[in-house]
């Protein structure tokens, strides 16, 4: 793995994050728009944990699952908080229950909080690289 490959991946993560942030900051007026925000969250989180996995591999550390990668990344100082990111993972996994309106509303509210933590993590990752 080359450092330039990591930087390309980071650009993809940042692009997904900015799209998520744009969606979160927009005036959500419909269920469809809310669902779109959640879908952007799912996509951003997937890229996020896969970025962690590749960064760790670049550093000679293997991880295999999102949970494992988050914990190891935190222990290695790559991300600032593991609990919030583990909460994100749990919510991302709950999004398969989109038929439950209460779950959707709760996740949507938390996604607004998560965006700030994703931004902090991206900033920390940029420093690490």
TORLO-154107 format. One record per residue (C-alpha): residue number from 0; x, y, z. Coordinates in nm, 3 decimals. Example, Ala and Ser with C-alpha at 12.3 -4.5 7.8 and 13.67 -1.06 7.14 Angstrom:
// TORLO-154107
<r><seq>0</seq><X>1.230</X><Y>-0.450</Y><Z>0.780</Z></r>
<r><seq>1</seq><X>1.367</X><Y>-0.106</Y><Z>0.714</Z></r>
END
This chain:
// TORLO-154107
<r><seq>0</seq><X>0.000</X><Y>0.000</Y><Z>0.000</Z></r>
<r><seq>1</seq><X>0.136</X><Y>0.336</Y><Z>-0.102</Z></r>
<r><seq>2</seq><X>0.078</X><Y>0.657</Y><Z>0.089</Z></r>
<r><seq>3</seq><X>-0.072</X><Y>0.812</Y><Z>-0.224</Z></r>
<r><seq>4</seq><X>-0.340</X><Y>0.540</Y><Z>-0.220</Z></r>
<r><seq>5</seq><X>-0.426</X><Y>0.640</Y><Z>0.136</Z></r>
<r><seq>6</seq><X>-0.453</X><Y>1.002</Y><Z>0.034</Z></r>
<r><seq>7</seq><X>-0.688</X><Y>0.912</Y><Z>-0.252</Z></r>
<r><seq>8</seq><X>-0.904</X><Y>0.715</Y><Z>-0.009</Z></r>
<r><seq>9</seq><X>-0.907</X><Y>1.011</Y><Z>0.228</Z></r>
<r><seq>10</seq><X>-1.033</X><Y>1.233</Y><Z>-0.055</Z></r>
<r><seq>11</seq><X>-1.320</X><Y>0.987</Y><Z>-0.110</Z></r>
<r><seq>12</seq><X>-1.401</X><Y>0.989</Y><Z>0.260</Z></r>
<r><seq>13</seq><X>-1.400</X><Y>1.367</Y><Z>0.271</Z></r>
<r><seq>14</seq><X>-1.626</X><Y>1.386</Y><Z>-0.035</Z></r>
<r><seq>15</seq><X>-1.875</X><Y>1.148</Y><Z>0.128</Z></r>
<r><seq>16</seq><X>-1.855</X><Y>1.343</Y><Z>0.454</Z></r>
<r><seq>17</seq><X>-1.923</X><Y>1.677</Y><Z>0.281</Z></r>
<r><seq>18</seq><X>-2.227</X><Y>1.530</Y><Z>0.110</Z></r>
<r><seq>19</seq><X>-2.351</X><Y>1.402</Y><Z>0.445</Z></r>
<r><seq>20</seq><X>-2.289</X><Y>1.739</Y><Z>0.610</Z></r>
<r><seq>21</seq><X>-2.472</X><Y>1.915</Y><Z>0.327</Z></r>
<r><seq>22</seq><X>-2.770</X><Y>1.684</Y><Z>0.373</Z></r>
<r><seq>23</seq><X>-2.774</X><Y>1.722</Y><Z>0.752</Z></r>
<r><seq>24</seq><X>-2.761</X><Y>2.101</Y><Z>0.724</Z></r>
<r><seq>25</seq><X>-3.039</X><Y>2.120</Y><Z>0.467</Z></r>
<r><seq>26</seq><X>-3.399</X><Y>2.193</Y><Z>0.552</Z></r>
<r><seq>27</seq><X>-3.546</X><Y>1.842</Y><Z>0.567</Z></r>
<r><seq>28</seq><X>-3.914</X><Y>1.858</Y><Z>0.483</Z></r>
<r><seq>29</seq><X>-4.005</X><Y>1.506</Y><Z>0.385</Z></r>
<r><seq>30</seq><X>-3.960</X><Y>1.146</Y><Z>0.485</Z></r>
<r><seq>31</seq><X>-3.777</X><Y>1.086</Y><Z>0.158</Z></r>
<r><seq>32</seq><X>-3.523</X><Y>1.359</Y><Z>0.235</Z></r>
<r><seq>33</seq><X>-3.471</X><Y>1.222</Y><Z>0.586</Z></r>
<r><seq>34</seq><X>-3.415</X><Y>0.875</Y><Z>0.444</Z></r>
<r><seq>35</seq><X>-3.162</X><Y>1.026</Y><Z>0.203</Z></r>
<r><seq>36</seq><X>-2.967</X><Y>1.172</Y><Z>0.496</Z></r>
<r><seq>37</seq><X>-2.960</X><Y>0.831</Y><Z>0.661</Z></r>
<r><seq>38</seq><X>-2.843</X><Y>0.668</Y><Z>0.340</Z></r>
<r><seq>39</seq><X>-2.560</X><Y>0.922</Y><Z>0.311</Z></r>
<r><seq>40</seq><X>-2.470</X><Y>0.839</Y><Z>0.670</Z></r>
<r><seq>41</seq><X>-2.454</X><Y>0.467</Y><Z>0.587</Z></r>
<r><seq>42</seq><X>-2.233</X><Y>0.533</Y><Z>0.286</Z></r>
<r><seq>43</seq><X>-2.003</X><Y>0.770</Y><Z>0.478</Z></r>
<r><seq>44</seq><X>-1.966</X><Y>0.530</Y><Z>0.769</Z></r>
<r><seq>45</seq><X>-1.880</X><Y>0.242</Y><Z>0.537</Z></r>
<r><seq>46</seq><X>-1.606</X><Y>0.446</Y><Z>0.372</Z></r>
<r><seq>47</seq><X>-1.491</X><Y>0.565</Y><Z>0.715</Z></r>
<r><seq>48</seq><X>-1.432</X><Y>0.224</Y><Z>0.868</Z></r>
<r><seq>49</seq><X>-1.276</X><Y>0.089</Y><Z>0.548</Z></r>
<r><seq>50</seq><X>-1.040</X><Y>0.387</Y><Z>0.552</Z></r>
<r><seq>51</seq><X>-0.944</X><Y>0.299</Y><Z>0.909</Z></r>
<r><seq>52</seq><X>-0.878</X><Y>-0.059</Y><Z>0.802</Z></r>
<r><seq>53</seq><X>-0.645</X><Y>0.052</Y><Z>0.522</Z></r>
<r><seq>54</seq><X>-0.464</X><Y>0.306</Y><Z>0.741</Z></r>
<r><seq>55</seq><X>-0.406</X><Y>0.039</Y><Z>1.002</Z></r>
<r><seq>56</seq><X>-0.283</X><Y>-0.207</Y><Z>0.738</Z></r>
<r><seq>57</seq><X>-0.045</X><Y>0.065</Y><Z>0.613</Z></r>
<r><seq>58</seq><X>0.089</X><Y>0.085</Y><Z>0.969</Z></r>
<r><seq>59</seq><X>0.128</X><Y>-0.295</Y><Z>0.981</Z></r>
<r><seq>60</seq><X>-0.182</X><Y>-0.362</Y><Z>1.193</Z></r>
<r><seq>61</seq><X>-0.461</X><Y>-0.592</Y><Z>1.077</Z></r>
<r><seq>62</seq><X>-0.826</X><Y>-0.554</Y><Z>1.166</Z></r>
<r><seq>63</seq><X>-1.117</X><Y>-0.738</Y><Z>1.014</Z></r>
<r><seq>64</seq><X>-1.451</X><Y>-0.601</Y><Z>1.129</Z></r>
<r><seq>65</seq><X>-1.574</X><Y>-0.243</Y><Z>1.168</Z></r>
<r><seq>66</seq><X>-1.587</X><Y>-0.284</Y><Z>1.548</Z></r>
<r><seq>67</seq><X>-1.234</X><Y>-0.422</Y><Z>1.557</Z></r>
<r><seq>68</seq><X>-1.100</X><Y>-0.146</Y><Z>1.332</Z></r>
<r><seq>69</seq><X>-1.262</X><Y>0.127</Y><Z>1.543</Z></r>
<r><seq>70</seq><X>-1.120</X><Y>-0.008</Y><Z>1.869</Z></r>
<r><seq>71</seq><X>-0.772</X><Y>-0.056</Y><Z>1.726</Z></r>
<r><seq>72</seq><X>-0.775</X><Y>0.286</Y><Z>1.556</Z></r>
<r><seq>73</seq><X>-0.867</X><Y>0.447</Y><Z>1.888</Z></r>
<r><seq>74</seq><X>-0.594</X><Y>0.259</Y><Z>2.076</Z></r>
<r><seq>75</seq><X>-0.345</X><Y>0.377</Y><Z>1.814</Z></r>
<r><seq>76</seq><X>-0.454</X><Y>0.740</Y><Z>1.837</Z></r>
<r><seq>77</seq><X>-0.600</X><Y>0.755</Y><Z>1.486</Z></r>
<r><seq>78</seq><X>-0.951</X><Y>0.852</Y><Z>1.596</Z></r>
<r><seq>79</seq><X>-1.043</X><Y>1.068</Y><Z>1.896</Z></r>
<r><seq>80</seq><X>-1.327</X><Y>0.860</Y><Z>2.045</Z></r>
<r><seq>81</seq><X>-1.419</X><Y>0.495</Y><Z>2.010</Z></r>
<r><seq>82</seq><X>-1.753</X><Y>0.497</Y><Z>2.193</Z></r>
<r><seq>83</seq><X>-1.919</X><Y>0.745</Y><Z>1.956</Z></r>
<r><seq>84</seq><X>-1.794</X><Y>0.552</Y><Z>1.654</Z></r>
<r><seq>85</seq><X>-1.918</X><Y>0.226</Y><Z>1.803</Z></r>
<r><seq>86</seq><X>-2.256</X><Y>0.397</Y><Z>1.850</Z></r>
<r><seq>87</seq><X>-2.242</X><Y>0.496</Y><Z>1.483</Z></r>
<r><seq>88</seq><X>-2.175</X><Y>0.136</Y><Z>1.389</Z></r>
<r><seq>89</seq><X>-2.474</X><Y>0.022</Y><Z>1.591</Z></r>
<r><seq>90</seq><X>-2.696</X><Y>0.284</Y><Z>1.429</Z></r>
<r><seq>91</seq><X>-2.566</X><Y>0.199</Y><Z>1.085</Z></r>
<r><seq>92</seq><X>-2.660</X><Y>-0.163</Y><Z>1.151</Z></r>
<r><seq>93</seq><X>-3.005</X><Y>-0.054</Y><Z>1.272</Z></r>
<r><seq>94</seq><X>-3.075</X><Y>0.125</Y><Z>0.946</Z></r>
<r><seq>95</seq><X>-3.179</X><Y>-0.210</Y><Z>0.804</Z></r>
<r><seq>96</seq><X>-3.490</X><Y>-0.159</Y><Z>1.017</Z></r>
<r><seq>97</seq><X>-3.611</X><Y>0.141</Y><Z>0.819</Z></r>
<r><seq>98</seq><X>-3.966</X><Y>0.015</Y><Z>0.850</Z></r>
<r><seq>99</seq><X>-3.968</X><Y>0.117</Y><Z>1.218</Z></r>
<r><seq>100</seq><X>-4.044</X><Y>0.491</Y><Z>1.216</Z></r>
<r><seq>101</seq><X>-3.923</X><Y>0.544</Y><Z>1.573</Z></r>
<r><seq>102</seq><X>-3.584</X><Y>0.389</Y><Z>1.495</Z></r>
<r><seq>103</seq><X>-3.551</X><Y>0.604</Y><Z>1.182</Z></r>
<r><seq>104</seq><X>-3.628</X><Y>0.926</Y><Z>1.370</Z></r>
<r><seq>105</seq><X>-3.382</X><Y>0.842</Y><Z>1.649</Z></r>
<r><seq>106</seq><X>-3.103</X><Y>0.757</Y><Z>1.406</Z></r>
<r><seq>107</seq><X>-3.172</X><Y>1.072</Y><Z>1.205</Z></r>
<r><seq>108</seq><X>-3.132</X><Y>1.285</Y><Z>1.518</Z></r>
<r><seq>109</seq><X>-2.806</X><Y>1.112</Y><Z>1.611</Z></r>
<r><seq>110</seq><X>-2.664</X><Y>1.151</Y><Z>1.258</Z></r>
<r><seq>111</seq><X>-2.670</X><Y>1.524</Y><Z>1.318</Z></r>
<r><seq>112</seq><X>-2.438</X><Y>1.468</Y><Z>1.617</Z></r>
<r><seq>113</seq><X>-2.221</X><Y>1.215</Y><Z>1.437</Z></r>
<r><seq>114</seq><X>-2.121</X><Y>1.455</Y><Z>1.162</Z></r>
<r><seq>115</seq><X>-1.910</X><Y>1.660</Y><Z>1.404</Z></r>
<r><seq>116</seq><X>-1.729</X><Y>1.349</Y><Z>1.524</Z></r>
<r><seq>117</seq><X>-1.663</X><Y>1.231</Y><Z>1.171</Z></r>
<r><seq>118</seq><X>-1.516</X><Y>1.571</Y><Z>1.091</Z></r>
<r><seq>119</seq><X>-1.286</X><Y>1.555</Y><Z>1.397</Z></r>
<r><seq>120</seq><X>-1.176</X><Y>1.205</Y><Z>1.298</Z></r>
<r><seq>121</seq><X>-1.098</X><Y>1.315</Y><Z>0.942</Z></r>
<r><seq>122</seq><X>-0.889</X><Y>1.604</Y><Z>1.075</Z></r>
<r><seq>123</seq><X>-0.700</X><Y>1.365</Y><Z>1.305</Z></r>
<r><seq>124</seq><X>-0.645</X><Y>1.118</Y><Z>1.021</Z></r>
<r><seq>125</seq><X>-0.505</X><Y>1.396</Y><Z>0.802</Z></r>
<r><seq>126</seq><X>-0.254</X><Y>1.479</Y><Z>1.075</Z></r>
<r><seq>127</seq><X>-0.161</X><Y>1.112</Y><Z>1.111</Z></r>
<r><seq>128</seq><X>-0.085</X><Y>1.080</Y><Z>0.741</Z></r>
END
